[in-house]
Amino acid sequence: MSIAEEQNQRGGVTIARLLMSFGPLLFLAALVVVFTVLKPSFIDPINLFNITRQISITGLIALGMTFVILTAGIDLSVGSLLAFCGMVAAVVAKGGTANTLSLSTSGTQGFGWFAALLAAVVVGALAGGVQGFAITRLKVPPFVVTLGGLTVFRGLTLTISNGGPISGFDASMRWFGTGLIGPVPVPALIFAIAAILCHIVLRYTRYGRAVYAVGGNAEAARLSGLRVDRILVSVYVIVGFFAGLAAFVLSARLNSSEAVAGIGYELTVISAVVIGGTSLFGGIGSVGGTVVGAALIGVLQNGLQFNNVSSYTQSIVIGLILILAVAFDRWLKSRVRR
């Protein structure tokens, strides 16, 4: 190989590494520019804060999904688990399933927002733990276990609610979904705080390094003394916890818990994680990338709605972007390995 060819190859690898690091961020910036050119009101602060409120729900679940995918796992049940946790939170908040369609909060004998929040995250974490146990102890692939969980949790939600919504929460609970601190929506602040905590855990703790190690090579991690099964169970507990937290915020925002909530969320969440640069094969990825991926999908959905594109077409666009993102990621990695 001549010196010129070697220099060109090194230049190509450098560009590929830069695109792996900043590609999603550049794509996000390009989307904002395009939608602003199409409709200047897209960049209004009110719409931007609206986008942050929209992405906070799926963004919270995507944080947990980042832990799962870093171990080369997957969780297809998060949408149904969100609906189940939201319904449990609603039952606790209302004190039962009677008079569930009333939006009035007078006369309710519920247990308050804190008990509802606690019930949602505990149920979510326990459900995640059960799935993690089935994956590690019963040796059933994550895809199969969580696909089963998808139908089980939806069925439990319909059983509890009898197919209908539970509505009408008190103002203290609704504040977590509709409140503002200054100009910033409370759900966006919850998402930001959770993202910072997850970043610290993955980047600066022993546990975070163990998650990367298991995803990079589970057998090598086991031989080096890591308790691989415990780590695998823990990441499903984490994604369950965040599904419960997102369910509480969504119920507070809508002032209602719906049996059909969260349908299709698994695609949006996995897309956000993968588009953000986390490898479906494990061991590579970051919370920062997931935040960018969630923002990218939120901007895309909002921008398409702004331009009167139907929700059916939005699903097609997001699905195609997911496929292209994975293909592009594999192509970049092959360039870097040369």
C-alpha positions as YAML, in Angstrom:
chain: A
units: angstrom
residues:
- id: 1
  name: MET
  ca: [0.00, 0.00, 0.00]
- id: 2
  name: SER
  ca: [1.38, 3.40, -0.97]
- id: 3
  name: ILE
  ca: [1.78, 6.26, 1.54]
- id: 4
  name: ALA
  ca: [-1.05, 8.20, -0.15]
- id: 5
  name: GLU
  ca: [-3.42, 5.22, 0.08]
- id: 6
  name: GLU
  ca: [-2.50, 4.69, 3.75]
- id: 7
  name: GLN
  ca: [-3.17, 8.38, 4.52]
- id: 8
  name: ASN
  ca: [-6.54, 8.21, 2.73]
- id: 9
  name: GLN
  ca: [-7.46, 5.09, 4.72]
- id: 10
  name: ARG
  ca: [-6.51, 6.76, 8.01]
- id: 11
  name: GLY
  ca: [-8.57, 9.81, 7.02]
- id: 12
  name: GLY
  ca: [-11.57, 7.59, 6.28]
- id: 13
  name: VAL
  ca: [-11.27, 5.86, 9.68]
- id: 14
  name: THR
  ca: [-11.04, 9.22, 11.46]
- id: 15
  name: ILE
  ca: [-14.20, 10.45, 9.72]
- id: 16
  name: ALA
  ca: [-15.97, 7.17, 10.55]
- id: 17
  name: ARG
  ca: [-15.05, 7.56, 14.25]
- id: 18
  name: LEU
  ca: [-16.29, 11.15, 14.27]
- id: 19
  name: LEU
  ca: [-19.57, 10.09, 12.68]
- id: 20
  name: MET
  ca: [-19.95, 7.30, 15.28]
- id: 21
  name: SER
  ca: [-19.54, 9.89, 18.04]
- id: 22
  name: PHE
  ca: [-21.44, 12.87, 16.65]
- id: 23
  name: GLY
  ca: [-23.59, 11.50, 13.79]
- id: 24
  name: PRO
  ca: [-26.90, 11.42, 15.75]
- id: 25
  name: LEU
  ca: [-26.27, 14.93, 17.10]
- id: 26
  name: LEU
  ca: [-25.57, 16.27, 13.60]
- id: 27
  name: PHE
  ca: [-28.71, 14.56, 12.28]
- id: 28
  name: LEU
  ca: [-30.74, 16.10, 15.12]
- id: 29
  name: ALA
  ca: [-29.39, 19.58, 14.29]
- id: 30
  name: ALA
  ca: [-30.18, 19.03, 10.59]
- id: 31
  name: LEU
  ca: [-33.77, 18.01, 11.42]
- id: 32
  name: VAL
  ca: [-34.28, 21.15, 13.53]
- id: 33
  name: VAL
  ca: [-32.98, 23.33, 10.67]
- id: 34
  name: VAL
  ca: [-35.18, 21.61, 8.07]
- id: 35
  name: PHE
  ca: [-38.38, 21.82, 10.14]
- id: 36
  name: THR
  ca: [-37.63, 25.45, 11.05]
- id: 37
  name: VAL
  ca: [-37.22, 26.34, 7.38]
- id: 38
  name: LEU
  ca: [-40.52, 24.58, 6.57]
- id: 39
  name: LYS
  ca: [-42.33, 26.27, 9.47]
- id: 40
  name: PRO
  ca: [-40.51, 28.99, 11.46]
- id: 41
  name: SER
  ca: [-42.88, 28.56, 14.44]
- id: 42
  name: PHE
  ca: [-41.30, 25.12, 14.99]
- id: 43
  name: ILE
  ca: [-38.45, 26.79, 16.88]
- id: 44
  name: ASP
  ca: [-40.76, 28.72, 19.24]
- id: 45
  name: PRO
  ca: [-39.87, 28.09, 22.92]
- id: 46
  name: ILE
  ca: [-43.41, 26.86, 23.60]
- id: 47
  name: ASN
  ca: [-43.06, 24.15, 20.97]
- id: 48
  name: LEU
  ca: [-39.55, 23.22, 22.11]
- id: 49
  name: PHE
  ca: [-40.75, 22.78, 25.71]
- id: 50
  name: ASN
  ca: [-43.67, 20.78, 24.33]
- id: 51
  name: ILE
  ca: [-41.17, 18.46, 22.62]
- id: 52
  name: THR
  ca: [-39.25, 17.98, 25.88]
- id: 53
  name: ARG
  ca: [-42.51, 17.08, 27.62]
- id: 54
  name: GLN
  ca: [-43.34, 14.59, 24.86]
- id: 55
  name: ILE
  ca: [-40.00, 12.82, 24.87]
- id: 56
  name: SER
  ca: [-39.78, 12.57, 28.66]
- id: 57
  name: ILE
  ca: [-42.06, 9.48, 28.82]
- id: 58
  name: THR
  ca: [-40.33, 7.33, 26.21]
- id: 59
  name: GLY
  ca: [-37.01, 8.89, 27.20]
- id: 60
  name: LEU
  ca: [-37.31, 7.58, 30.77]
- id: 61
  name: ILE
  ca: [-37.93, 4.04, 29.51]
- id: 62
  name: ALA
  ca: [-35.10, 4.43, 26.98]
- id: 63
  name: LEU
  ca: [-32.69, 5.13, 29.85]
- id: 64
  name: GLY
  ca: [-33.54, 1.75, 31.35]
- id: 65
  name: MET
  ca: [-33.46, 0.09, 27.93]
- id: 66
  name: THR
  ca: [-29.90, 1.38, 27.49]
- id: 67
  name: PHE
  ca: [-28.77, -0.82, 30.40]
- id: 68
  name: VAL
  ca: [-30.55, -3.84, 28.87]
- id: 69
  name: ILE
  ca: [-29.19, -3.37, 25.35]
- id: 70
  name: LEU
  ca: [-25.67, -2.76, 26.68]
- id: 71
  name: THR
  ca: [-25.80, -6.36, 27.95]
- id: 72
  name: ALA
  ca: [-26.92, -7.52, 24.46]
- id: 73
  name: GLY
  ca: [-30.47, -8.03, 25.74]
- id: 74
  name: ILE
  ca: [-33.83, -6.64, 24.65]
- id: 75
  name: ASP
  ca: [-37.14, -5.88, 26.37]
- id: 76
  name: LEU
  ca: [-40.25, -5.91, 24.18]
- id: 77
  name: SER
  ca: [-42.66, -5.69, 27.12]
- id: 78
  name: VAL
  ca: [-42.01, -2.07, 28.18]
- id: 79
  name: GLY
  ca: [-45.15, -0.65, 26.54]
- id: 80
  name: SER
  ca: [-47.45, -3.18, 28.20]
- id: 81
  name: LEU
  ca: [-45.56, -2.88, 31.49]
- id: 82
  name: LEU
  ca: [-46.07, 0.90, 31.38]
- id: 83
  name: ALA
  ca: [-49.83, 0.38, 31.00]
- id: 84
  name: PHE
  ca: [-49.87, -2.15, 33.86]
- id: 85
  name: CYS
  ca: [-47.86, 0.09, 36.23]
- id: 86
  name: GLY
  ca: [-50.01, 3.09, 35.30]
- id: 87
  name: MET
  ca: [-53.16, 1.16, 36.12]
- id: 88
  name: VAL
  ca: [-51.74, 0.02, 39.47]
- id: 89
  name: ALA
  ca: [-50.80, 3.63, 40.28]
- id: 90
  name: ALA
  ca: [-54.32, 4.75, 39.35]
- id: 91
  name: VAL
  ca: [-55.95, 2.13, 41.58]
- id: 92
  name: VAL
  ca: [-53.76, 3.22, 44.50]
- id: 93
  name: ALA
  ca: [-54.35, 6.91, 43.81]
- id: 94
  name: LYS
  ca: [-58.15, 6.43, 43.62]
- id: 95
  name: GLY
  ca: [-58.31, 3.87, 46.40]
- id: 96
  name: GLY
  ca: [-59.98, 1.22, 44.23]
- id: 97
  name: THR
  ca: [-61.65, 0.63, 40.89]
- id: 98
  name: ALA
  ca: [-65.07, 2.08, 41.74]
- id: 99
  name: ASN
  ca: [-66.21, 5.28, 40.01]
- id: 100
  name: THR
  ca: [-63.14, 5.14, 37.78]
- id: 101
  name: LEU
  ca: [-64.56, 7.14, 34.89]
- id: 102
  name: SER
  ca: [-65.29, 10.25, 36.96]
- id: 103
  name: LEU
  ca: [-62.86, 13.16, 36.53]
- id: 104
  name: SER
  ca: [-63.97, 14.57, 39.89]
- id: 105
  name: THR
  ca: [-61.56, 14.11, 42.78]
- id: 106
  name: SER
  ca: [-64.12, 14.92, 45.45]
- id: 107
  name: GLY
  ca: [-65.09, 12.03, 47.63]
- id: 108
  name: THR
  ca: [-62.16, 9.85, 46.54]
- id: 109
  name: GLN
  ca: [-60.49, 7.81, 49.27]
- id: 110
  name: GLY
  ca: [-57.16, 7.26, 47.60]
- id: 111
  name: PHE
  ca: [-53.74, 6.90, 49.17]
- id: 112
  name: GLY
  ca: [-52.10, 9.97, 47.59]
- id: 113
  name: TRP
  ca: [-49.50, 10.57, 44.90]
- id: 114
  name: PHE
  ca: [-46.53, 9.21, 46.84]
- id: 115
  name: ALA
  ca: [-48.18, 5.80, 47.37]
- id: 116
  name: ALA
  ca: [-49.18, 5.77, 43.69]
- id: 117
  name: LEU
  ca: [-45.61, 6.56, 42.61]
- id: 118
  name: LEU
  ca: [-44.19, 3.95, 44.96]
- id: 119
  name: ALA
  ca: [-46.64, 1.30, 43.73]
- id: 120
  name: ALA
  ca: [-45.81, 2.03, 40.07]
- id: 121
  name: VAL
  ca: [-42.02, 1.80, 40.42]
- id: 122
  name: VAL
  ca: [-42.09, -1.21, 42.79]
- id: 123
  name: VAL
  ca: [-44.44, -3.17, 40.52]
- id: 124
  name: GLY
  ca: [-42.33, -2.21, 37.49]
- id: 125
  name: ALA
  ca: [-39.09, -3.29, 39.18]
- id: 126
  name: LEU
  ca: [-40.62, -6.57, 40.39]
- id: 127
  name: ALA
  ca: [-41.98, -7.35, 36.92]
- id: 128
  name: GLY
  ca: [-38.57, -6.64, 35.43]
- id: 129
  name: GLY
  ca: [-36.95, -8.86, 38.05]
- id: 130
  name: VAL
  ca: [-39.29, -11.76, 37.20]
- id: 131
  name: GLN
  ca: [-38.38, -11.45, 33.53]
- id: 132
  name: GLY
  ca: [-34.68, -11.26, 34.37]
- id: 133
  name: PHE
  ca: [-35.04, -14.39, 36.53]
- id: 134
  name: ALA
  ca: [-36.70, -16.25, 33.65]
- id: 135
  name: ILE
  ca: [-33.92, -15.20, 31.28]
- id: 136
  name: THR
  ca: [-31.05, -16.20, 33.55]
- id: 137
  name: ARG
  ca: [-32.44, -19.22, 35.44]
- id: 138
  name: LEU
  ca: [-34.73, -20.77, 32.85]
- id: 139
  name: LYS
  ca: [-32.29, -19.92, 30.03]
- id: 140
  name: VAL
  ca: [-35.08, -18.55, 27.84]
- id: 141
  name: PRO
  ca: [-33.92, -15.90, 25.33]
- id: 142
  name: PRO
  ca: [-34.80, -12.28, 26.28]
- id: 143
  name: PHE
  ca: [-36.77, -11.87, 23.06]
- id: 144
  name: VAL
  ca: [-39.10, -14.75, 23.97]
- id: 145
  name: VAL
  ca: [-39.48, -13.86, 27.67]
- id: 146
  name: THR
  ca: [-40.29, -10.20, 27.06]
- id: 147
  name: LEU
  ca: [-42.57, -11.03, 24.11]
- id: 148
  name: GLY
  ca: [-44.53, -13.18, 26.53]
- id: 149
  name: GLY
  ca: [-44.39, -10.35, 29.07]
- id: 150
  name: LEU
  ca: [-45.88, -8.02, 26.47]
- id: 151
  name: THR
  ca: [-49.10, -10.05, 26.37]
- id: 152
  name: VAL
  ca: [-49.14, -10.97, 30.08]
- id: 153
  name: PHE
  ca: [-48.87, -7.35, 31.30]
- id: 154
  name: ARG
  ca: [-51.46, -6.14, 28.80]
- id: 155
  name: GLY
  ca: [-53.81, -8.88, 29.96]
- id: 156
  name: LEU
  ca: [-53.26, -7.97, 33.63]
- id: 157
  name: THR
  ca: [-53.97, -4.32, 32.81]
- id: 158
  name: LEU
  ca: [-57.26, -5.19, 31.13]
- id: 159
  name: THR
  ca: [-58.20, -7.48, 34.02]
- id: 160
  name: ILE
  ca: [-57.60, -4.80, 36.66]
- id: 161
  name: SER
  ca: [-59.37, -2.04, 34.76]
- id: 162
  name: ASN
  ca: [-62.08, -4.21, 33.20]
- id: 163
  name: GLY
  ca: [-61.08, -2.71, 29.88]
- id: 164
  name: GLY
  ca: [-61.76, 0.92, 30.78]
- id: 165
  name: PRO
  ca: [-59.69, 3.88, 31.97]
- id: 166
  name: ILE
  ca: [-59.29, 5.12, 35.52]
- id: 167
  name: SER
  ca: [-59.47, 8.91, 35.58]
- id: 168
  name: GLY
  ca: [-59.57, 11.91, 37.90]
- id: 169
  name: PHE
  ca: [-56.48, 12.32, 40.06]
- id: 170
  name: ASP
  ca: [-55.90, 15.08, 42.59]
- id: 171
  name: ALA
  ca: [-53.89, 18.21, 41.76]
- id: 172
  name: SER
  ca: [-50.77, 17.08, 43.63]
- id: 173
  name: MET
  ca: [-50.46, 14.04, 41.37]
- id: 174
  name: ARG
  ca: [-51.32, 15.90, 38.16]
- id: 175
  name: TRP
  ca: [-48.49, 18.36, 38.88]
- id: 176
  name: PHE
  ca: [-45.93, 15.67, 38.00]
- id: 177
  name: GLY
  ca: [-47.33, 15.53, 34.48]
- id: 178
  name: THR
  ca: [-48.52, 19.05, 33.79]
- id: 179
  name: GLY
  ca: [-46.63, 21.28, 36.24]
- id: 180
  name: LEU
  ca: [-43.88, 23.78, 35.47]
- id: 181
  name: ILE
  ca: [-40.79, 24.87, 37.36]
- id: 182
  name: GLY
  ca: [-40.10, 28.23, 35.77]
- id: 183
  name: PRO
  ca: [-40.66, 27.64, 32.04]
- id: 184
  name: VAL
  ca: [-39.54, 24.01, 32.19]
- id: 185
  name: PRO
  ca: [-42.11, 21.17, 32.32]
- id: 186
  name: VAL
  ca: [-41.75, 18.91, 35.37]
- id: 187
  name: PRO
  ca: [-41.61, 15.69, 33.25]
- id: 188
  name: ALA
  ca: [-38.62, 17.13, 31.36]
- id: 189
  name: LEU
  ca: [-36.84, 17.86, 34.66]
- id: 190
  name: ILE
  ca: [-37.53, 14.32, 35.91]
- id: 191
  name: PHE
  ca: [-36.09, 12.95, 32.65]
- id: 192
  name: ALA
  ca: [-33.01, 15.21, 32.90]
- id: 193
  name: ILE
  ca: [-32.27, 14.20, 36.52]
- id: 194
  name: ALA
  ca: [-32.73, 10.50, 35.69]
- id: 195
  name: ALA
  ca: [-30.42, 10.81, 32.67]
- id: 196
  name: ILE
  ca: [-27.68, 12.43, 34.76]
- id: 197
  name: LEU
  ca: [-27.93, 9.70, 37.42]
- id: 198
  name: CYS
  ca: [-27.82, 6.93, 34.79]
- id: 199
  name: HIS
  ca: [-24.82, 8.57, 33.13]
- id: 200
  name: ILE
  ca: [-22.95, 8.68, 36.44]
- id: 201
  name: VAL
  ca: [-23.80, 5.03, 37.19]
- id: 202
  name: LEU
  ca: [-22.66, 3.75, 33.80]
- id: 203
  name: ARG
  ca: [-19.62, 5.98, 33.45]
- id: 204
  name: TYR
  ca: [-18.14, 6.21, 36.93]
- id: 205
  name: THR
  ca: [-19.20, 3.17, 38.97]
- id: 206
  name: ARG
  ca: [-17.98, -0.40, 39.18]
- id: 207
  name: TYR
  ca: [-21.48, -1.61, 38.39]
- id: 208
  name: GLY
  ca: [-21.52, 0.42, 35.16]
- id: 209
  name: ARG
  ca: [-18.22, -1.08, 34.02]
- id: 210
  name: ALA
  ca: [-19.60, -4.54, 34.80]
- id: 211
  name: VAL
  ca: [-22.64, -3.88, 32.56]
- id: 212
  name: TYR
  ca: [-20.32, -2.98, 29.66]
- id: 213
  name: ALA
  ca: [-18.14, -6.02, 30.36]
- id: 214
  name: VAL
  ca: [-21.10, -8.43, 30.30]
- id: 215
  name: GLY
  ca: [-22.33, -6.95, 27.03]
- id: 216
  name: GLY
  ca: [-18.86, -7.04, 25.48]
- id: 217
  name: ASN
  ca: [-18.18, -10.70, 26.30]
- id: 218
  name: ALA
  ca: [-20.32, -12.47, 28.87]
- id: 219
  name: GLU
  ca: [-18.08, -15.53, 29.10]
- id: 220
  name: ALA
  ca: [-14.95, -13.43, 29.65]
- id: 221
  name: ALA
  ca: [-16.81, -11.39, 32.28]
- id: 222
  name: ARG
  ca: [-17.80, -14.63, 34.06]
- id: 223
  name: LEU
  ca: [-14.23, -15.96, 33.99]
- id: 224
  name: SER
  ca: [-12.98, -12.66, 35.44]
- id: 225
  name: GLY
  ca: [-15.23, -13.10, 38.47]
- id: 226
  name: LEU
  ca: [-18.30, -11.03, 37.60]
- id: 227
  name: ARG
  ca: [-21.70, -12.41, 38.67]
- id: 228
  name: VAL
  ca: [-23.16, -12.22, 35.21]
- id: 229
  name: ASP
  ca: [-26.63, -13.55, 36.07]
- id: 230
  name: ARG
  ca: [-27.10, -10.97, 38.84]
- id: 231
  name: ILE
  ca: [-26.08, -8.17, 36.51]
- id: 232
  name: LEU
  ca: [-28.48, -9.40, 33.83]
- id: 233
  name: VAL
  ca: [-31.36, -9.56, 36.33]
- id: 234
  name: SER
  ca: [-30.50, -6.08, 37.60]
- id: 235
  name: VAL
  ca: [-30.74, -4.43, 34.16]
- id: 236
  name: TYR
  ca: [-34.29, -5.80, 33.71]
- id: 237
  name: VAL
  ca: [-35.16, -4.50, 37.19]
- id: 238
  name: ILE
  ca: [-33.85, -1.08, 36.12]
- id: 239
  name: VAL
  ca: [-35.88, -0.94, 32.90]
- id: 240
  name: GLY
  ca: [-38.95, -2.08, 34.88]
- id: 241
  name: PHE
  ca: [-38.35, 0.68, 37.42]
- id: 242
  name: PHE
  ca: [-38.19, 3.30, 34.67]
- id: 243
  name: ALA
  ca: [-41.31, 1.88, 32.98]
- id: 244
  name: GLY
  ca: [-43.10, 2.37, 36.34]
- id: 245
  name: LEU
  ca: [-41.79, 5.92, 36.70]
- id: 246
  name: ALA
  ca: [-42.80, 6.77, 33.13]
- id: 247
  name: ALA
  ca: [-46.25, 5.26, 33.78]
- id: 248
  name: PHE
  ca: [-46.75, 7.50, 36.80]
- id: 249
  name: VAL
  ca: [-45.72, 10.63, 34.86]
- id: 250
  name: LEU
  ca: [-47.92, 9.68, 31.88]
- id: 251
  name: SER
  ca: [-50.96, 9.03, 34.09]
- id: 252
  name: ALA
  ca: [-50.38, 12.36, 35.85]
- id: 253
  name: ARG
  ca: [-50.09, 14.16, 32.53]
- id: 254
  name: LEU
  ca: [-53.25, 12.64, 31.02]
- id: 255
  name: ASN
  ca: [-55.17, 12.68, 34.32]
- id: 256
  name: SER
  ca: [-56.07, 9.12, 33.38]
- id: 257
  name: SER
  ca: [-54.61, 5.63, 33.17]
- id: 258
  name: GLU
  ca: [-55.59, 3.86, 29.97]
- id: 259
  name: ALA
  ca: [-55.60, 0.11, 29.35]
- id: 260
  name: VAL
  ca: [-54.31, 0.81, 25.83]
- id: 261
  name: ALA
  ca: [-51.47, 3.09, 26.99]
- id: 262
  name: GLY
  ca: [-47.96, 2.40, 25.73]
- id: 263
  name: ILE
  ca: [-48.90, 0.44, 22.60]
- id: 264
  name: GLY
  ca: [-45.94, 0.65, 20.21]
- id: 265
  name: TYR
  ca: [-43.66, 2.28, 22.81]
- id: 266
  name: GLU
  ca: [-41.18, -0.61, 22.54]
- id: 267
  name: LEU
  ca: [-40.37, 0.40, 18.95]
- id: 268
  name: THR
  ca: [-39.91, 4.07, 19.87]
- id: 269
  name: VAL
  ca: [-37.76, 3.24, 22.90]
- id: 270
  name: ILE
  ca: [-35.51, 0.74, 21.13]
- id: 271
  name: SER
  ca: [-35.19, 3.15, 18.21]
- id: 272
  name: ALA
  ca: [-34.07, 5.96, 20.53]
- id: 273
  name: VAL
  ca: [-31.39, 3.75, 22.11]
- id: 274
  name: VAL
  ca: [-30.08, 2.33, 18.82]
- id: 275
  name: ILE
  ca: [-30.17, 5.63, 16.94]
- id: 276
  name: GLY
  ca: [-28.23, 7.11, 19.87]
- id: 277
  name: GLY
  ca: [-25.36, 4.74, 19.09]
- id: 278
  name: THR
  ca: [-25.90, 1.84, 21.50]
- id: 279
  name: SER
  ca: [-25.06, -1.43, 19.78]
- id: 280
  name: LEU
  ca: [-27.75, -4.14, 19.71]
- id: 281
  name: PHE
  ca: [-24.87, -6.60, 20.16]
- id: 282
  name: GLY
  ca: [-23.94, -5.09, 23.54]
- id: 283
  name: GLY
  ca: [-20.89, -3.46, 25.10]
- id: 284
  name: ILE
  ca: [-21.05, -0.14, 23.23]
- id: 285
  name: GLY
  ca: [-23.25, 2.87, 23.95]
- id: 286
  name: SER
  ca: [-23.96, 5.72, 26.32]
- id: 287
  name: VAL
  ca: [-26.74, 7.54, 28.12]
- id: 288
  name: GLY
  ca: [-25.86, 10.74, 26.26]
- id: 289
  name: GLY
  ca: [-26.46, 8.97, 22.95]
- id: 290
  name: THR
  ca: [-29.84, 7.71, 24.20]
- id: 291
  name: VAL
  ca: [-30.89, 11.24, 25.18]
- id: 292
  name: VAL
  ca: [-29.94, 12.47, 21.70]
- id: 293
  name: GLY
  ca: [-31.78, 9.52, 20.11]
- id: 294
  name: ALA
  ca: [-34.93, 10.25, 22.15]
- id: 295
  name: ALA
  ca: [-34.71, 13.94, 21.23]
- id: 296
  name: LEU
  ca: [-34.23, 13.05, 17.57]
- id: 297
  name: ILE
  ca: [-37.38, 10.91, 17.48]
- id: 298
  name: GLY
  ca: [-39.32, 13.56, 19.42]
- id: 299
  name: VAL
  ca: [-38.25, 16.29, 16.99]
- id: 300
  name: LEU
  ca: [-39.06, 14.04, 14.05]
- id: 301
  name: GLN
  ca: [-42.57, 13.22, 15.33]
- id: 302
  name: ASN
  ca: [-43.30, 16.82, 16.28]
- id: 303
  name: GLY
  ca: [-41.96, 18.15, 12.99]
- id: 304
  name: LEU
  ca: [-44.03, 15.68, 10.96]
- id: 305
  name: GLN
  ca: [-47.15, 16.61, 12.95]
- id: 306
  name: PHE
  ca: [-46.35, 20.29, 12.36]
- id: 307
  name: ASN
  ca: [-46.37, 19.55, 8.64]
- id: 308
  name: ASN
  ca: [-49.62, 17.58, 8.80]
- id: 309
  name: VAL
  ca: [-48.05, 14.18, 8.11]
- id: 310
  name: SER
  ca: [-50.34, 11.36, 9.31]
- id: 311
  name: SER
  ca: [-49.44, 9.18, 12.30]
- id: 312
  name: TYR
  ca: [-49.39, 6.15, 9.97]
- id: 313
  name: THR
  ca: [-46.65, 7.73, 7.89]
- id: 314
  name: GLN
  ca: [-44.74, 8.71, 11.04]
- id: 315
  name: SER
  ca: [-44.52, 5.03, 12.05]
- id: 316
  name: ILE
  ca: [-43.17, 4.16, 8.61]
- id: 317
  name: VAL
  ca: [-40.54, 6.90, 8.81]
- id: 318
  name: ILE
  ca: [-39.37, 5.90, 12.30]
- id: 319
  name: GLY
  ca: [-39.16, 2.22, 11.32]
- id: 320
  name: LEU
  ca: [-37.09, 3.04, 8.24]
- id: 321
  name: ILE
  ca: [-34.78, 5.30, 10.25]
- id: 322
  name: LEU
  ca: [-34.23, 2.47, 12.77]
- id: 323
  name: ILE
  ca: [-33.18, 0.09, 10.00]
- id: 324
  name: LEU
  ca: [-30.93, 2.70, 8.37]
- id: 325
  name: ALA
  ca: [-29.37, 3.62, 11.74]
- id: 326
  name: VAL
  ca: [-28.41, -0.01, 12.46]
- id: 327
  name: ALA
  ca: [-27.08, -0.49, 8.92]
- id: 328
  name: PHE
  ca: [-25.07, 2.74, 9.13]
- id: 329
  name: ASP
  ca: [-23.72, 1.79, 12.56]
- id: 330
  name: ARG
  ca: [-22.51, -1.60, 11.26]
- id: 331
  name: TRP
  ca: [-20.93, 0.04, 8.21]
- id: 332
  name: LEU
  ca: [-19.06, 2.56, 10.40]
- id: 333
  name: LYS
  ca: [-17.77, -0.20, 12.68]
- id: 334
  name: SER
  ca: [-16.51, -2.17, 9.69]
- id: 335
  name: ARG
  ca: [-14.65, 0.94, 8.49]
- id: 336
  name: VAL
  ca: [-13.04, 1.48, 11.90]
- id: 337
  name: ARG
  ca: [-11.92, -2.17, 12.19]
- id: 338
  name: ARG
  ca: [-10.00, -2.07, 8.88]
...
